[in-house]
Amino acid sequence: MTEYTSGEQHHKTRNQVQSQNNFVKPIVIVVAVLIFSGLSFYGGIQYQKGHQPKATASAGGQGSPFGQGGPGGGPRGGFRGQRPTFGSVTAVDASSITVNDQSSGSSKTFSITSATTITDNSQTVTTSDISVGATVAVIADSSSSSQASRILVNPSAGGNAPPTSSN
């Protein structure tokens, strides 16, 4: 035989079950959203890893041979990812320049071609304007580390402003 329950007991039992279901549904939804978000984030990271650009931000910038952050760094501009050689000129002629590298202390010789850009305080100059002992930054060509792509004469970390003279 089945036990008889009154209408009040039946509604009370049914309301208890519904209130438990009302509590479980939001938890299931939150867990599902968290799992979906985590999987989406992981998938996005994996996608980005496979689609990174080969060349990243380069140094240099507007008004400065070094861009933001001084020598060797900055999100935009001039060195195109190349690390310049800074130092004093030990020899120079129309076809090459030798620089005593400040960071390594060794001499490096770069060939100069018609494609080499030479500037002094944002003004284009020639090799005859470079003197032994001058401070330069030499940016090597991306295809040959012994060929100069750019030569900056008297570079300053603050920009290309002409040096101040003392009277």
CYANA upper distance limits for C-alpha pairs under 8 A (distance plus 0.5 A):
  5 THR  CA      9 GLN  CA      6.61
  5 THR  CA     10 HIS  CA      6.86
  6 SER  CA     10 HIS  CA      6.72
  7 GLY  CA     11 HIS  CA      6.73
  8 GLU  CA     12 LYS  CA      6.62
  9 GLN  CA     13 THR  CA      6.60
 10 HIS  CA     14 ARG  CA      6.61
 11 HIS  CA     15 ASN  CA      6.50
 12 LYS  CA     16 GLN  CA      6.83
 13 THR  CA     17 VAL  CA      6.98
 14 ARG  CA     18 GLN  CA      6.75
 15 ASN  CA     19 SER  CA      6.57
 16 GLN  CA     20 GLN  CA      6.83
 17 VAL  CA     21 ASN  CA      6.79
 18 GLN  CA     22 ASN  CA      6.55
 19 SER  CA     23 PHE  CA      6.83
 20 GLN  CA     24 VAL  CA      6.86
 21 ASN  CA     25 LYS  CA      6.62
 22 ASN  CA     26 PRO  CA      7.76
 23 PHE  CA     27 ILE  CA      7.57
 24 VAL  CA     28 VAL  CA      6.76
 25 LYS  CA     29 ILE  CA      6.73
 26 PRO  CA     30 VAL  CA      6.59
 27 ILE  CA     31 VAL  CA      6.64
 28 VAL  CA     32 ALA  CA      6.59
 29 ILE  CA     33 VAL  CA      6.65
 30 VAL  CA     34 LEU  CA      6.67
 31 VAL  CA     35 ILE  CA      6.68
 32 ALA  CA     36 PHE  CA      6.60
 33 VAL  CA     37 SER  CA      6.50
 34 LEU  CA     38 GLY  CA      6.58
 35 ILE  CA     39 LEU  CA      6.67
 36 PHE  CA     40 SER  CA      6.58
 37 SER  CA     41 PHE  CA      6.59
 38 GLY  CA     42 TYR  CA      6.67
 39 LEU  CA     43 GLY  CA      6.56
 40 SER  CA     44 GLY  CA      6.63
 41 PHE  CA     45 ILE  CA      6.81
 42 TYR  CA     46 GLN  CA      6.80
 43 GLY  CA     47 TYR  CA      6.63
 44 GLY  CA     48 GLN  CA      6.66
 45 ILE  CA     49 LYS  CA      6.72
 46 GLN  CA     50 GLY  CA      7.08
 47 TYR  CA     51 HIS  CA      6.94
 48 GLN  CA     52 GLN  CA      6.58
 55 ALA  CA     81 GLY  CA      8.05
 56 THR  CA     81 GLY  CA      7.81
 57 ALA  CA     74 GLY  CA      7.87
 57 ALA  CA     75 PRO  CA      5.50
 57 ALA  CA     76 ARG  CA      6.67
 57 ALA  CA     80 ARG  CA      8.04
 57 ALA  CA     81 GLY  CA      7.29
 58 SER  CA     73 GLY  CA      7.58
 58 SER  CA     74 GLY  CA      6.86
 58 SER  CA     75 PRO  CA      6.12
 58 SER  CA     76 ARG  CA      5.84
 58 SER  CA     77 GLY  CA      6.58
 58 SER  CA     78 GLY  CA      7.51
 58 SER  CA     79 PHE  CA      6.58
 58 SER  CA     80 ARG  CA      5.01
 58 SER  CA     81 GLY  CA      4.82
 58 SER  CA     82 GLN  CA      8.11
 59 ALA  CA     66 PHE  CA      6.56
 59 ALA  CA     67 GLY  CA      6.30
 59 ALA  CA     68 GLN  CA      8.13
 59 ALA  CA     71 PRO  CA      8.47
 59 ALA  CA     72 GLY  CA      6.46
 59 ALA  CA     73 GLY  CA      5.01
 59 ALA  CA     74 GLY  CA      4.90
 59 ALA  CA     75 PRO  CA      6.39
 59 ALA  CA     76 ARG  CA      6.04
 59 ALA  CA     77 GLY  CA      6.03
 59 ALA  CA     78 GLY  CA      6.25
 59 ALA  CA     79 PHE  CA      5.61
 59 ALA  CA     80 ARG  CA      6.65
 59 ALA  CA     81 GLY  CA      6.56
 59 ALA  CA     82 GLN  CA      8.34
 60 GLY  CA     64 SER  CA      6.84
 60 GLY  CA     65 PRO  CA      5.58
 60 GLY  CA     66 PHE  CA      4.53
 60 GLY  CA     67 GLY  CA      3.97
 60 GLY  CA     68 GLN  CA      7.32
 60 GLY  CA     72 GLY  CA      8.22
 60 GLY  CA     73 GLY  CA      7.33
 60 GLY  CA     74 GLY  CA      6.48
 60 GLY  CA     75 PRO  CA      8.04
 60 GLY  CA     76 ARG  CA      6.21
 60 GLY  CA     77 GLY  CA      4.60
 60 GLY  CA     78 GLY  CA      4.57
 60 GLY  CA     79 PHE  CA      6.19
 60 GLY  CA     80 ARG  CA      8.30
 61 GLY  CA     65 PRO  CA      6.91
 61 GLY  CA     66 PHE  CA      6.81
 61 GLY  CA     67 GLY  CA      4.14
 61 GLY  CA     68 GLN  CA      7.07
 61 GLY  CA     74 GLY  CA      7.81
 61 GLY  CA     75 PRO  CA      8.36
 61 GLY  CA     76 ARG  CA      5.74
 61 GLY  CA     77 GLY  CA      4.52
 61 GLY  CA     78 GLY  CA      6.41
 62 GLN  CA     67 GLY  CA      6.97
 62 GLN  CA     77 GLY  CA      7.32
 63 GLY  CA     67 GLY  CA      8.11
 63 GLY  CA    159 GLY  CA      6.52
 63 GLY  CA    160 ASN  CA      6.78
 64 SER  CA    157 ALA  CA      8.12
 64 SER  CA    158 GLY  CA      7.44
 64 SER  CA    159 GLY  CA      4.45
 64 SER  CA    160 ASN  CA      5.89
 65 PRO  CA     71 PRO  CA      8.45
 65 PRO  CA     78 GLY  CA      6.73
 65 PRO  CA     79 PHE  CA      8.34
 65 PRO  CA    152 LEU  CA      8.29
 65 PRO  CA    155 PRO  CA      7.81
 65 PRO  CA    156 SER  CA      8.48
 65 PRO  CA    157 ALA  CA      8.26
 65 PRO  CA    159 GLY  CA      6.79
 65 PRO  CA    160 ASN  CA      7.27
 66 PHE  CA     70 GLY  CA      5.68
 66 PHE  CA     71 PRO  CA      5.36
 66 PHE  CA     72 GLY  CA      6.80
 66 PHE  CA     73 GLY  CA      7.07
 66 PHE  CA     74 GLY  CA      7.65
 66 PHE  CA     78 GLY  CA      7.66
 66 PHE  CA     79 PHE  CA      8.24
 66 PHE  CA    157 ALA  CA      6.91
 66 PHE  CA    159 GLY  CA      7.63
 67 GLY  CA     71 PRO  CA      8.19
 67 GLY  CA     73 GLY  CA      7.30
 67 GLY  CA     74 GLY  CA      5.76
 67 GLY  CA     75 PRO  CA      7.98
 67 GLY  CA     76 ARG  CA      7.08
 67 GLY  CA     77 GLY  CA      6.92
 67 GLY  CA     78 GLY  CA      7.89
 67 GLY  CA    159 GLY  CA      8.45
 68 GLN  CA     73 GLY  CA      7.18
 68 GLN  CA     74 GLY  CA      5.05
 68 GLN  CA     75 PRO  CA      7.48
 68 GLN  CA     76 ARG  CA      8.29
 69 GLY  CA     73 GLY  CA      6.24
 69 GLY  CA     74 GLY  CA      6.07
 70 GLY  CA     74 GLY  CA      7.93
 70 GLY  CA    157 ALA  CA      5.63
 70 GLY  CA    158 GLY  CA      7.51
 71 PRO  CA    157 ALA  CA      6.48
 72 GLY  CA     79 PHE  CA      8.44
 72 GLY  CA     83 ARG  CA      6.43
 72 GLY  CA     84 PRO  CA      7.42
 79 PHE  CA     83 ARG  CA      7.56
 79 PHE  CA     84 PRO  CA      7.91
 79 PHE  CA    139 ILE  CA      7.30
 82 GLN  CA    139 ILE  CA      6.98
 82 GLN  CA    140 ALA  CA      7.49
 82 GLN  CA    142 SER  CA      7.79
 83 ARG  CA    139 ILE  CA      7.23
 83 ARG  CA    140 ALA  CA      8.49
 84 PRO  CA    137 ALA  CA      6.29
 84 PRO  CA    138 VAL  CA      5.78
 84 PRO  CA    139 ILE  CA      5.01
 84 PRO  CA    140 ALA  CA      7.47
 85 THR  CA     99 VAL  CA      8.39
 85 THR  CA    101 ASP  CA      6.55
 85 THR  CA    102 GLN  CA      8.32
 85 THR  CA    136 VAL  CA      8.46
 85 THR  CA    137 ALA  CA      5.88
 85 THR  CA    138 VAL  CA      5.57
 85 THR  CA    139 ILE  CA      6.98
 86 PHE  CA     99 VAL  CA      8.18
 86 PHE  CA    100 ASN  CA      8.39
 86 PHE  CA    101 ASP  CA      6.12
 86 PHE  CA    102 GLN  CA      6.35
 86 PHE  CA    103 SER  CA      8.04
 86 PHE  CA    135 THR  CA      7.82
 86 PHE  CA    136 VAL  CA      6.32
 86 PHE  CA    137 ALA  CA      4.96
 86 PHE  CA    138 VAL  CA      7.08
 87 GLY  CA     99 VAL  CA      6.22
 87 GLY  CA    100 ASN  CA      5.70
 87 GLY  CA    101 ASP  CA      5.18
 87 GLY  CA    102 GLN  CA      5.43
 87 GLY  CA    135 THR  CA      6.02
 87 GLY  CA    136 VAL  CA      6.23
 87 GLY  CA    137 ALA  CA      7.20
 88 SER  CA     99 VAL  CA      5.99
 88 SER  CA    100 ASN  CA      5.93
 88 SER  CA    101 ASP  CA      7.76
 88 SER  CA    102 GLN  CA      8.29
 88 SER  CA    132 VAL  CA      7.99
 88 SER  CA    133 GLY  CA      5.72
 88 SER  CA    134 ALA  CA      5.88
 88 SER  CA    135 THR  CA      4.91
 88 SER  CA    136 VAL  CA      6.64
 89 VAL  CA     97 ILE  CA      7.66
 89 VAL  CA     98 THR  CA      6.37
 89 VAL  CA     99 VAL  CA      5.04
 89 VAL  CA    100 ASN  CA      6.91
 89 VAL  CA    131 SER  CA      7.68
 89 VAL  CA    132 VAL  CA      5.48
 89 VAL  CA    133 GLY  CA      5.47
 89 VAL  CA    134 ALA  CA      5.99
 89 VAL  CA    135 THR  CA      6.85
 89 VAL  CA    136 VAL  CA      7.43
 90 THR  CA     97 ILE  CA      8.37
 90 THR  CA     98 THR  CA      6.06
 90 THR  CA     99 VAL  CA      6.16
 90 THR  CA    100 ASN  CA      7.05
 90 THR  CA    132 VAL  CA      5.85
 90 THR  CA    133 GLY  CA      6.73
 91 ALA  CA     97 ILE  CA      6.29
 91 ALA  CA     98 THR  CA      5.55
 91 ALA  CA     99 VAL  CA      7.77
 91 ALA  CA    132 VAL  CA      6.37
 92 VAL  CA     96 SER  CA      6.37
 92 VAL  CA     97 ILE  CA      4.85
 92 VAL  CA     98 THR  CA      6.76
 92 VAL  CA    127 THR  CA      7.58
 92 VAL  CA    130 ILE  CA      7.80
 92 VAL  CA    131 SER  CA      7.93
 92 VAL  CA    132 VAL  CA      7.47
 93 ASP  CA     97 ILE  CA      6.97
 93 ASP  CA    127 THR  CA      6.87
 93 ASP  CA    128 SER  CA      7.80
 94 ALA  CA    112 ILE  CA      7.52
 94 ALA  CA    127 THR  CA      6.26
 94 ALA  CA    128 SER  CA      7.92
 95 SER  CA    111 SER  CA      6.25
 95 SER  CA    112 ILE  CA      5.24
 95 SER  CA    113 THR  CA      7.06
 96 SER  CA    109 THR  CA      7.30
 96 SER  CA    110 PHE  CA      6.04
 96 SER  CA    111 SER  CA      4.78
 96 SER  CA    112 ILE  CA      5.45
 97 ILE  CA    109 THR  CA      6.12
 97 ILE  CA    110 PHE  CA      5.91
 97 ILE  CA    111 SER  CA      7.05
 97 ILE  CA    112 ILE  CA      7.64
 98 THR  CA    107 SER  CA      7.01
 98 THR  CA    108 LYS  CA      5.99
 98 THR  CA    109 THR  CA      4.65
 98 THR  CA    110 PHE  CA      6.85
 99 VAL  CA    107 SER  CA      5.99
 99 VAL  CA    108 LYS  CA      5.83
 99 VAL  CA    109 THR  CA      6.85
 99 VAL  CA    136 VAL  CA      8.29
100 ASN  CA    105 GLY  CA      6.69
100 ASN  CA    106 SER  CA      6.13
100 ASN  CA    107 SER  CA      4.79
100 ASN  CA    108 LYS  CA      6.89
101 ASP  CA    105 GLY  CA      5.70
101 ASP  CA    106 SER  CA      6.01
101 ASP  CA    107 SER  CA      6.36
101 ASP  CA    108 LYS  CA      7.26
102 GLN  CA    106 SER  CA      8.31
109 THR  CA    146 SER  CA      7.30
110 PHE  CA    140 ALA  CA      8.21
110 PHE  CA    145 SER  CA      8.50
110 PHE  CA    146 SER  CA      5.31
110 PHE  CA    147 GLN  CA      5.48
110 PHE  CA    148 ALA  CA      5.99
111 SER  CA    146 SER  CA      6.80
111 SER  CA    147 GLN  CA      5.16
111 SER  CA    148 ALA  CA      6.39
112 ILE  CA    116 THR  CA      6.42
112 ILE  CA    147 GLN  CA      6.86
112 ILE  CA    148 ALA  CA      6.18
112 ILE  CA    149 SER  CA      8.37
113 THR  CA    147 GLN  CA      8.30
113 THR  CA    148 ALA  CA      8.13
115 ALA  CA    149 SER  CA      7.43
116 THR  CA    148 ALA  CA      6.51
116 THR  CA    149 SER  CA      5.21
116 THR  CA    150 ARG  CA      5.96
116 THR  CA    151 ILE  CA      7.90
117 THR  CA    124 THR  CA      7.97
117 THR  CA    149 SER  CA      6.86
117 THR  CA    150 ARG  CA      5.19
117 THR  CA    151 ILE  CA      6.71
118 ILE  CA    124 THR  CA      6.28
118 ILE  CA    125 VAL  CA      6.10
118 ILE  CA    126 THR  CA      6.81
118 ILE  CA    127 THR  CA      8.10
118 ILE  CA    150 ARG  CA      6.33
118 ILE  CA    151 ILE  CA      5.20
118 ILE  CA    152 LEU  CA      6.50
118 ILE  CA    153 VAL  CA      7.86
119 THR  CA    123 GLN  CA      5.69
119 THR  CA    124 THR  CA      4.91
119 THR  CA    125 VAL  CA      5.91
119 THR  CA    150 ARG  CA      8.46
119 THR  CA    151 ILE  CA      6.92
119 THR  CA    152 LEU  CA      5.66
119 THR  CA    153 VAL  CA      6.56
120 ASP  CA    124 THR  CA      6.94
120 ASP  CA    125 VAL  CA      6.98
120 ASP  CA    152 LEU  CA      6.47
120 ASP  CA    153 VAL  CA      5.23
120 ASP  CA    154 ASN  CA      6.88
120 ASP  CA    155 PRO  CA      8.14
121 ASN  CA    153 VAL  CA      7.91
121 ASN  CA    154 ASN  CA      7.82
121 ASN  CA    155 PRO  CA      7.99
121 ASN  CA    160 ASN  CA      5.36
121 ASN  CA    161 ALA  CA      6.62
121 ASN  CA    162 PRO  CA      6.21
122 SER  CA    160 ASN  CA      6.60
125 VAL  CA    129 ASP  CA      6.72
126 THR  CA    130 ILE  CA      7.77
130 ILE  CA    134 ALA  CA      7.31
130 ILE  CA    153 VAL  CA      7.70
134 ALA  CA    153 VAL  CA      7.67
134 ALA  CA    154 ASN  CA      7.25
135 THR  CA    153 VAL  CA      6.71
135 THR  CA    154 ASN  CA      5.62
135 THR  CA    155 PRO  CA      7.60
136 VAL  CA    151 ILE  CA      7.16
136 VAL  CA    152 LEU  CA      5.94
136 VAL  CA    153 VAL  CA      5.05
136 VAL  CA    154 ASN  CA      6.02
136 VAL  CA    155 PRO  CA      6.70
137 ALA  CA    151 ILE  CA      6.25
137 ALA  CA    152 LEU  CA      5.56
137 ALA  CA    153 VAL  CA      7.20
137 ALA  CA    154 ASN  CA      8.37
137 ALA  CA    155 PRO  CA      7.05
138 VAL  CA    148 ALA  CA      6.81
138 VAL  CA    149 SER  CA      8.07
138 VAL  CA    150 ARG  CA      6.36
138 VAL  CA    151 ILE  CA      5.08
138 VAL  CA    152 LEU  CA      6.94
139 ILE  CA    148 ALA  CA      6.34
139 ILE  CA    149 SER  CA      6.14
139 ILE  CA    150 ARG  CA      5.59
139 ILE  CA    151 ILE  CA      6.83
140 ALA  CA    144 SER  CA      7.35
140 ALA  CA    145 SER  CA      5.60
140 ALA  CA    146 SER  CA      6.94
140 ALA  CA    147 GLN  CA      6.06
140 ALA  CA    148 ALA  CA      4.99
140 ALA  CA    149 SER  CA      5.70
140 ALA  CA    150 ARG  CA      7.51
141 ASP  CA    145 SER  CA      6.40
141 ASP  CA    146 SER  CA      8.04
141 ASP  CA    147 GLN  CA      6.03
141 ASP  CA    148 ALA  CA      6.05
141 ASP  CA    149 SER  CA      5.07
141 ASP  CA    150 ARG  CA      8.40
142 SER  CA    149 SER  CA      8.46
155 PRO  CA    159 GLY  CA      8.16
155 PRO  CA    160 ASN  CA      7.44
156 SER  CA    160 ASN  CA      6.99
156 SER  CA    161 ALA  CA      8.43
